Amino acid sequence: MRILPSTAPLRNSRDFRLLFSSGLITYFGSMMTFVALPLQIKELTGSYIAVGILGIVELVPLIVMGLWGGALADAVDRRKMVLGAEIGAGFCATLLLINALTPHPQVWVIYIVTLLFTCCDGLQRPSLDALVPRVVRHQDMAAASTWQSMRWQFGSIIGTASGGLIASSFGPHFVYAIDIATFMASAALLSRLRSSAPPAGASKPSIGTILEGARYAASRPDLVGTYVVDIVAMLFAFPNAVFPFFADQFPQHYALGLLYSAGAIGAFIASITNGWAQHLHRHGRMIAIAAATWGAAIIATGFSRNLWLVVACLALAGAADMVSGIFRSTIWNQTIPDEMRGRLAGIELLSYSLGPQVGQLRASLFAQWFTLRRAIISGGVLCIAGTTISAATLRSFWNYDDRTSEHAQREREIRAKKIT
């Protein structure tokens, strides 16, 4: 059985290589900022709630821009959408740097810029995700999903560890300056992508086209299951918002960076050894099992008192989340028609982003009301319970098999005629 992922997507597609390289660079800087933002707010306010509010600030623009960005991805040149949003995000990083360099950095400025960041991400990600099926062969989609995940996880490992160390040692402004440089390099790579015009006869973006995508998603319980299980897992068991406070319980000065990067380390290991995934066909079942494993690892994290044991538990959680993510992406990319890909990518963005955003507030409130460790442990318990109920209720999702799915078979036949 193959262990390492296939390199076919990287060998066969120039545009996929550009997307991979761009994502590797930009996510490195973004994950540094991901650590620096809550750390800066914690230092300015000392409040669990103030840190947790970051997730709520991102919520409304994520919903609105994610859905609208999905509609745009089916109606405009996806390359232009991706490049324009990348430049906008670089401008946001510049605003963070300016605020951090002032004598008295303002928390409200951080919230506003975070909101703008989310708008850029919501507009970009559907087009970015919808580009991949156009530039990668159908039979290589599982491998492409693995490579996409690997670039995020590699950036997460190096970015979060570096971000925690640099922000703690030299200040958040150093992190924001690095982030600006990564956006510039990423935009240069994205500018070399080939044009990706909308499908023939594409409808103009409107509320009606968004609702059309939502109705299509709702008509397929297998897709609904991928959304529900991920939202449940992240809503209840995403403790990242309390990491700046959790790190204070350990004597090591590098604890914060380790807490943020541990999950990415586990995910990266799961990615580079994920060649076995192409031999499995019951993807829904694997998603549910992986989500429950995530919850169990978060419970163990809450009970652990040693930093390295905590890191091991978070690494296991990250590996489980990676397995879930690979199979979710495979279902999406192998079964959704190209003319619906952008709008469904917008819904997917909400499914894997809403949970963490609201989950940050849940973890912060539970830590404020109860205790830090109870907030983490209770989240893991709720995750397992919610995943079990979801899988038992959505039988089409639990029984999904790519060998017999009519949607996968249809796309397989269509894509066989359009090898890039």
C-alpha positions as CSV (number, residue, x, y, z in Angstrom):
1,M,0.0,0.0,0.0
2,R,1.3,3.5,-0.9
3,I,2.2,5.7,2.0
4,L,3.5,8.9,0.4
5,P,1.0,11.0,-1.6
6,S,1.2,11.0,-5.4
7,T,3.1,13.9,-7.0
8,A,0.9,13.7,-10.1
9,P,-0.9,17.0,-9.6
10,L,2.5,18.9,-9.2
11,R,4.1,17.1,-12.1
12,N,1.2,17.5,-14.5
13,S,-0.2,20.9,-13.8
14,R,1.8,24.2,-14.0
15,D,-1.1,26.2,-12.5
16,F,-1.4,23.8,-9.6
17,R,2.3,24.3,-8.9
18,L,1.7,28.0,-8.9
19,L,-1.2,27.7,-6.5
20,F,0.7,25.3,-4.3
21,S,3.7,27.7,-4.1
22,S,1.6,30.8,-3.5
23,G,-0.4,29.1,-0.8
24,L,2.8,27.9,1.0
25,I,4.2,31.4,1.1
26,T,1.1,33.4,2.0
27,Y,-0.1,30.9,4.6
28,F,3.2,31.1,6.4
29,G,2.7,34.8,6.9
30,S,-1.0,34.5,7.7
31,M,-0.4,32.0,10.4
32,M,2.2,34.2,12.0
33,T,-0.4,36.9,12.1
34,F,-3.0,34.4,13.4
35,V,-0.8,34.0,16.5
36,A,0.2,37.7,16.8
37,L,-3.4,39.0,16.8
38,P,-4.7,37.3,19.9
39,L,-1.4,37.8,21.7
40,Q,-1.5,41.5,21.0
41,I,-5.1,41.7,22.3
42,K,-4.3,39.7,25.3
43,E,-1.4,42.0,26.2
44,L,-3.5,45.1,25.6
45,T,-6.6,43.9,27.6
46,G,-5.8,40.8,29.6
47,S,-9.3,39.6,28.8
48,Y,-10.5,36.2,27.6
49,I,-13.6,37.8,26.1
50,A,-11.6,40.4,24.2
51,V,-9.6,37.6,22.5
52,G,-12.7,35.6,21.8
53,I,-14.5,38.5,20.2
54,L,-12.0,38.1,17.3
55,G,-14.1,35.1,16.2
56,I,-17.4,37.1,16.3
57,V,-15.9,40.0,14.4
58,E,-15.1,37.6,11.6
59,L,-18.5,35.9,11.6
60,V,-20.8,38.3,9.6
61,P,-18.3,39.2,6.8
62,L,-17.4,35.5,6.6
63,I,-21.1,34.6,6.0
64,V,-21.8,37.5,3.6
65,M,-18.6,37.5,1.6
66,G,-18.2,33.7,1.6
67,L,-21.6,33.3,-0.1
68,W,-21.1,36.3,-2.4
69,G,-17.6,35.2,-3.2
70,G,-18.9,31.8,-4.2
71,A,-21.5,33.4,-6.6
72,L,-18.7,35.6,-8.1
73,A,-16.5,32.5,-8.5
74,D,-19.0,31.1,-10.9
75,A,-19.5,34.3,-12.8
76,V,-16.1,36.0,-13.2
77,D,-12.5,35.1,-14.0
78,R,-11.4,33.2,-10.9
79,R,-7.8,34.2,-11.4
80,K,-8.7,37.9,-11.1
81,M,-10.7,37.2,-8.0
82,V,-7.9,35.3,-6.3
83,L,-5.2,37.9,-7.2
84,G,-7.4,40.9,-6.2
85,A,-8.2,39.5,-2.8
86,E,-4.6,38.7,-2.2
87,I,-3.6,42.3,-2.8
88,G,-6.4,43.5,-0.5
89,A,-5.2,41.2,2.3
90,G,-1.7,42.6,1.9
91,F,-3.2,46.1,2.4
92,C,-4.9,44.9,5.6
93,A,-1.5,43.6,7.0
94,T,-0.1,47.1,6.3
95,L,-2.8,48.6,8.4
96,L,-2.0,46.2,11.3
97,L,1.6,47.2,11.1
98,I,0.8,50.9,11.2
99,N,-1.4,50.4,14.3
100,A,1.2,48.3,16.0
101,L,3.8,51.0,15.5
102,T,1.8,53.8,17.1
103,P,2.5,54.7,20.8
104,H,-0.9,53.3,21.9
105,P,-2.2,50.6,19.5
106,Q,-6.0,50.4,19.5
107,V,-7.9,47.2,19.9
108,W,-10.8,48.5,17.8
109,V,-8.4,49.0,14.9
110,I,-7.4,45.3,15.2
111,Y,-11.1,44.3,15.1
112,I,-11.8,46.5,12.1
113,V,-8.8,45.2,10.1
114,T,-9.6,41.6,11.1
115,L,-13.1,42.2,9.6
116,L,-11.5,43.5,6.4
117,F,-9.2,40.5,6.3
118,T,-12.2,38.2,6.5
119,C,-13.9,40.0,3.7
120,C,-10.8,39.4,1.5
121,D,-10.7,35.8,2.5
122,G,-14.4,35.3,1.9
123,L,-14.1,36.7,-1.6
124,Q,-10.9,34.8,-2.4
125,R,-11.4,31.3,-1.1
126,P,-14.3,30.1,-3.2
127,S,-12.5,31.1,-6.4
128,L,-9.3,29.6,-5.1
129,D,-11.0,26.3,-4.2
130,A,-13.0,26.3,-7.5
131,L,-9.7,26.7,-9.5
132,V,-8.3,23.4,-8.4
133,P,-10.8,21.0,-10.2
134,R,-10.1,22.9,-13.4
135,V,-6.3,22.4,-13.3
136,V,-6.1,18.9,-11.9
137,R,-7.3,15.6,-13.4
138,H,-10.3,13.9,-11.7
139,Q,-8.2,10.9,-10.7
140,D,-5.6,13.1,-9.1
141,M,-8.0,15.1,-6.9
142,A,-7.4,13.1,-3.7
143,A,-3.6,13.7,-4.1
144,A,-4.3,17.4,-4.9
145,S,-6.3,17.7,-1.7
146,T,-3.4,16.2,0.2
147,W,-0.9,18.6,-1.3
148,Q,-3.2,21.5,-0.6
149,S,-3.5,20.5,3.0
150,M,0.2,19.9,3.3
151,R,1.0,23.5,2.2
152,W,-1.4,24.9,4.8
153,Q,0.0,22.6,7.5
154,F,3.7,23.3,6.6
155,G,2.8,27.0,6.8
156,S,1.0,26.4,10.1
157,I,4.0,24.6,11.7
158,I,6.6,27.2,10.7
159,G,4.3,30.2,10.8
160,T,2.7,29.7,14.2
161,A,5.9,28.6,15.9
162,S,7.8,31.6,14.3
163,G,4.9,34.0,14.9
164,G,4.7,33.0,18.6
165,L,8.4,33.4,19.1
166,I,8.8,36.6,17.2
167,A,5.7,38.3,18.5
168,S,6.6,37.4,22.1
169,S,10.3,38.4,21.7
170,F,10.2,41.5,19.4
171,G,6.6,42.5,19.2
172,P,3.6,42.0,16.8
173,H,4.8,44.7,14.4
174,F,7.7,42.4,13.3
175,V,5.2,39.7,12.4
176,Y,2.9,42.1,10.4
177,A,5.9,43.3,8.4
178,I,6.8,39.7,7.4
179,D,3.2,39.1,6.5
180,I,3.2,42.0,4.1
181,A,6.3,40.6,2.3
182,T,4.6,37.1,2.0
183,F,1.5,38.7,0.4
184,M,3.7,40.5,-2.1
185,A,5.5,37.3,-3.1
186,S,2.3,35.3,-3.3
187,A,0.6,37.9,-5.5
188,A,3.6,37.7,-7.9
189,L,3.0,34.0,-8.3
190,L,-0.7,34.3,-8.7
191,S,-0.3,36.9,-11.4
192,R,1.3,34.1,-13.6
193,L,-1.8,31.9,-13.5
194,R,-3.7,31.4,-16.7
195,S,-7.0,33.1,-17.1
196,S,-10.0,31.1,-15.7
197,A,-13.1,32.4,-17.4
198,P,-16.5,31.5,-16.0
199,P,-18.4,28.5,-17.5
200,A,-20.4,29.2,-20.7
201,G,-23.8,30.7,-19.9
202,A,-22.9,31.5,-16.3
203,S,-25.5,33.5,-14.4
204,K,-24.7,36.9,-13.0
205,P,-24.1,36.8,-9.2
206,S,-27.3,37.4,-7.3
207,I,-29.2,36.3,-4.3
208,G,-31.0,33.9,-6.6
209,T,-27.9,32.2,-7.8
210,I,-26.7,31.9,-4.2
211,L,-30.0,30.3,-3.2
212,E,-29.7,28.0,-6.2
213,G,-26.3,26.7,-4.8
214,A,-27.8,26.3,-1.3
215,R,-30.7,24.3,-2.7
216,Y,-28.3,22.0,-4.6
217,A,-26.2,21.5,-1.4
218,A,-29.4,20.8,0.7
219,S,-30.6,18.2,-1.9
220,R,-27.5,16.1,-1.2
221,P,-27.3,14.6,2.3
222,D,-23.8,13.4,1.6
223,L,-22.6,17.0,1.2
224,V,-24.7,18.2,4.1
225,G,-22.9,15.6,6.3
226,T,-19.5,17.0,5.4
227,Y,-20.6,20.5,6.4
228,V,-22.4,19.5,9.6
229,V,-19.7,17.2,11.1
230,D,-17.0,19.8,10.6
231,I,-19.0,22.6,12.1
232,V,-19.9,20.5,15.1
233,A,-16.3,19.4,15.7
234,M,-14.9,23.0,15.5
235,L,-17.8,24.7,17.2
236,F,-17.3,22.6,20.4
237,A,-13.7,21.7,20.3
238,F,-11.6,24.5,18.9
239,P,-9.6,25.9,21.9
240,N,-7.1,28.1,20.1
241,A,-8.5,31.4,21.4
242,V,-7.5,30.4,25.0
243,F,-3.9,29.3,24.0
244,P,-2.3,32.6,25.1
245,F,-3.7,31.9,28.6
246,F,-3.1,28.2,28.5
247,A,0.6,28.9,27.7
248,D,1.0,30.8,31.0
249,Q,0.5,27.5,32.8
250,F,3.8,26.1,31.5
251,P,7.3,27.4,32.4
252,Q,8.7,27.2,28.9
253,H,8.9,30.6,27.2
254,Y,8.3,28.9,23.8
255,A,5.0,27.3,25.0
256,L,2.7,29.6,23.0
257,G,4.3,28.8,19.7
258,L,4.2,25.1,20.4
259,L,0.5,25.1,21.3
260,Y,-0.4,26.8,18.1
261,S,1.9,24.7,15.9
262,A,1.3,21.3,17.5
263,G,-1.9,20.6,15.6
264,A,-0.2,21.6,12.3
265,I,2.7,19.2,13.1
266,G,0.3,16.3,13.5
267,A,-1.6,17.3,10.4
268,F,1.6,17.6,8.3
269,I,2.7,14.1,9.4
270,A,-0.8,12.8,8.5
271,S,-0.5,14.5,5.1
272,I,2.9,13.1,4.0
273,T,1.9,9.6,5.0
274,N,-1.6,9.9,3.4
275,G,-1.0,7.8,0.3
276,W,-3.3,5.2,1.8
277,A,-6.3,7.5,1.5
278,Q,-6.6,6.9,-2.2
279,H,-7.4,3.2,-1.5
280,L,-10.4,4.1,0.7
281,H,-13.8,4.7,-0.7
282,R,-16.2,5.3,2.2
283,H,-15.2,8.9,2.7
284,G,-18.1,9.9,4.9
285,R,-17.3,7.2,7.4
286,M,-13.7,8.4,7.6
287,I,-14.7,12.0,8.1
288,A,-17.0,11.1,11.1
289,I,-14.4,8.8,12.7
290,A,-11.7,11.5,12.3
291,A,-13.9,14.2,13.8
292,A,-14.6,12.0,16.9
293,T,-10.9,11.3,17.2
294,W,-10.3,15.1,17.2
295,G,-12.7,15.4,20.1
296,A,-11.0,12.7,22.1
297,A,-7.6,14.3,21.6
298,I,-8.9,17.7,22.8
299,I,-10.3,16.0,25.9
300,A,-6.8,14.5,26.6
301,T,-5.3,17.9,26.0
302,G,-7.5,19.4,28.8
303,F,-6.4,16.7,31.3
304,S,-2.7,16.9,30.5
305,R,-0.3,18.9,32.8
306,N,3.0,18.4,30.9
307,L,3.7,20.7,28.0
308,W,5.0,17.9,25.8
309,L,2.1,15.7,26.5
310,V,-0.2,18.6,25.6
311,V,1.7,19.0,22.3
312,A,1.4,15.2,21.6
313,C,-2.4,15.4,22.2
314,L,-2.8,18.5,20.0
315,A,-0.7,16.8,17.3
316,L,-3.1,13.8,17.3
317,A,-6.0,16.2,17.0
318,G,-4.3,17.9,14.1
319,A,-3.7,14.6,12.4
320,A,-7.4,13.6,12.8
321,D,-8.5,17.0,11.4
322,M,-6.2,16.6,8.4
323,V,-7.7,13.1,7.6
324,S,-11.2,14.6,7.9
325,G,-10.2,17.6,5.7
326,I,-8.7,15.4,2.9
327,F,-11.8,13.3,2.6
328,R,-14.2,16.3,2.7
329,S,-12.2,18.0,-0.1
330,T,-12.2,14.8,-2.1
331,I,-16.0,14.4,-1.9
332,W,-16.5,18.1,-2.8
333,N,-14.0,18.1,-5.7
334,Q,-15.1,14.8,-7.2
335,T,-18.8,15.3,-7.2
336,I,-19.8,18.9,-7.6
337,P,-20.4,20.2,-11.2
338,D,-18.0,22.9,-12.4
339,E,-20.9,25.4,-13.0
340,M,-21.8,25.1,-9.2
341,R,-18.2,24.8,-7.9
342,G,-17.8,28.4,-6.9
343,R,-21.1,28.7,-5.0
344,L,-20.6,25.4,-3.3
345,A,-17.0,26.5,-2.4
346,G,-18.6,29.5,-0.7
347,I,-20.8,27.1,1.4
348,E,-17.7,25.0,2.1
349,L,-15.9,28.1,3.3
350,L,-18.6,28.7,5.8
351,S,-18.6,25.1,6.9
352,Y,-15.0,24.9,7.8
353,S,-14.7,28.5,9.0
354,L,-17.9,29.2,11.0
355,G,-17.2,26.5,13.5
356,P,-13.7,27.8,14.5
357,Q,-14.9,31.4,14.7
358,V,-17.9,30.7,17.0
359,G,-15.8,28.0,18.7
360,Q,-13.3,30.7,19.8
361,L,-16.0,32.5,21.6
362,R,-17.4,29.3,23.1
363,A,-14.0,28.4,24.5
364,S,-13.4,31.9,25.8
365,L,-16.8,32.1,27.5
366,F,-16.5,28.7,29.1
367,A,-13.0,29.6,30.4
368,Q,-14.4,32.9,31.8
369,W,-17.4,31.2,33.5
370,F,-15.9,27.9,34.6
371,T,-12.2,27.2,34.3
372,L,-9.7,27.1,31.4
373,R,-9.3,23.3,31.5
374,R,-13.0,22.6,31.9
375,A,-13.6,24.8,28.8
376,I,-11.2,22.5,26.8
377,I,-12.5,19.2,28.2
378,S,-16.2,20.0,27.8
379,G,-15.6,20.9,24.2
380,G,-14.1,17.5,23.4
381,V,-17.0,15.7,25.0
382,L,-19.6,17.8,23.1
383,C,-17.7,17.2,19.8
384,I,-17.9,13.4,20.2
385,A,-21.5,13.5,21.1
386,G,-22.4,15.9,18.2
387,T,-20.4,13.9,15.6
388,T,-22.1,10.6,16.7
389,I,-25.6,12.1,16.4
390,S,-24.8,13.7,13.0
391,A,-23.4,10.5,11.5
392,A,-26.4,8.5,12.9
393,T,-28.9,10.9,11.5
394,L,-27.3,11.5,8.0
395,R,-27.1,7.9,6.7
396,S,-26.4,8.9,3.1
397,F,-23.3,10.7,4.4
398,W,-22.2,7.7,6.6
399,N,-22.7,5.3,3.7
400,Y,-21.1,7.4,1.0
401,D,-18.9,5.4,-1.4
402,D,-17.2,7.1,-4.4
403,R,-17.4,3.9,-6.4
404,T,-21.2,3.9,-6.4
405,S,-22.1,7.6,-6.0
406,E,-24.0,8.8,-9.0
407,H,-22.5,12.3,-8.6
408,A,-18.9,11.0,-8.6
409,Q,-19.6,8.7,-11.6
410,R,-21.0,11.6,-13.6
411,E,-18.1,13.9,-12.9
412,R,-15.6,11.1,-13.6
413,E,-17.1,10.7,-17.0
414,I,-17.1,14.5,-17.7
415,R,-13.6,15.1,-16.4
416,A,-12.2,12.2,-18.5
417,K,-12.9,14.3,-21.6
418,K,-11.2,17.4,-20.1
419,I,-7.8,16.3,-18.9
420,T,-5.7,19.4,-18.3
